[in-house]
């Protein structure tokens, strides 16, 4: 009887330690995306137990700014397109960090890679016209790629750069792209 009692206590202590231990997203590892907040922020499962998420982190995509959900219809379109890109990856992505790993809101800052075809999701959002370039040093690892992706989108008139694109831009876009506004 005592052996059973001690076994249960040790098991409970182990579970409590596992559940409450700090968890961190490890660069380059694959993570399941559990939710899409908008066109530039997702949630990933960084710790789970028996398939149930125990720890979820918000990840802000580095280098891009998507329209806000209130900027109809482009906020909804950007979110929907990001969901499509994630579904192409079976909702599992590789996360890569740059110099700063968190923003002032506590979100992780990351580059999301499609684990199936190796494409950079941040770049695809720019290239297909669902986001604008929005870089902040020191997180500029792929800024040259992102600049070229945005130029391609603009020259082809895709998404927000098209005839029925965005007509009003948030203040932070004007600061990031003073030549365009």
Residue pairs with C-beta under 8 A, 6 or more apart in sequence:
15 49
18 49
19 49
19 54
23 46
23 47
23 54
23 55
24 46
25 31
25 44
25 46
25 57
25 59
25 95
25 97
25 108
25 110
27 95
27 96
27 97
28 94
28 95
28 96
29 94
29 95
30 92
30 93
30 94
30 115
31 44
31 45
31 46
31 92
31 93
31 94
31 95
32 44
32 45
32 91
32 92
33 42
33 43
33 44
33 86
33 91
33 92
33 93
34 43
34 44
34 45
34 53
34 56
35 42
35 43
35 56
36 42
36 43
36 79
36 82
36 83
36 86
37 43
37 58
37 79
38 66
38 68
38 69
38 75
38 78
38 79
38 82
39 66
39 67
39 75
39 78
39 79
39 81
39 82
39 125
39 130
39 131
40 60
40 61
40 64
40 65
40 66
40 78
40 82
40 125
40 131
41 58
41 59
41 60
41 61
41 107
42 58
42 59
42 61
42 82
42 86
42 112
43 56
43 57
43 58
43 59
44 56
44 57
44 59
44 93
44 95
44 108
45 53
45 55
45 56
46 55
46 56
46 57
47 53
47 54
47 55
48 54
48 55
57 107
57 108
58 106
58 107
58 108
59 95
59 107
59 108
59 109
59 110
59 112
60 103
60 105
60 107
60 108
60 109
60 110
61 110
61 111
61 112
61 121
61 122
61 125
61 131
62 98
62 109
62 110
62 111
62 122
62 135
62 139
62 141
62 142
63 111
63 122
63 126
63 133
63 134
63 135
63 139
63 140
63 142
63 143
63 146
64 122
64 125
64 126
64 131
64 132
64 133
64 134
64 146
65 131
65 132
65 133
65 134
65 170
65 172
65 173
65 176
66 75
66 78
66 79
66 82
66 125
66 130
66 131
67 74
67 75
67 77
67 78
67 130
67 131
67 160
67 166
67 170
68 75
68 170
69 75
69 76
69 79
71 166
71 168
71 170
74 130
74 159
74 160
74 165
74 166
77 130
77 159
78 125
78 130
78 131
81 125
81 128
81 130
82 121
82 125
82 130
85 114
85 121
85 124
85 125
86 93
86 121
88 114
88 116
88 117
89 114
89 115
89 116
89 117
89 121
90 115
90 116
92 115
93 112
93 113
93 114
93 115
93 121
94 112
94 113
94 115
95 108
95 110
95 111
95 112
95 113
96 110
96 111
96 112
96 113
97 108
97 109
97 110
97 111
98 109
98 111
98 138
98 139
98 140
98 141
99 138
99 139
100 109
100 138
100 139
101 108
101 109
102 108
102 109
103 109
109 139
111 120
111 121
111 122
111 141
111 142
112 120
112 121
112 122
113 119
113 120
113 121
114 120
114 121
120 142
120 145
122 142
122 146
123 142
123 145
123 146
123 149
124 149
125 131
126 132
126 133
126 146
126 149
126 150
126 153
127 149
127 150
127 152
127 153
127 158
128 153
128 158
128 159
129 153
129 156
129 157
129 158
129 159
129 160
129 161
129 162
129 165
130 159
130 160
131 160
132 150
132 160
132 169
132 173
132 176
132 177
133 143
133 146
133 147
133 150
133 176
133 177
134 172
134 173
134 176
135 143
135 146
135 176
153 159
153 161
154 161
157 163
157 165
159 165
160 166
169 180
169 181
173 181
174 181
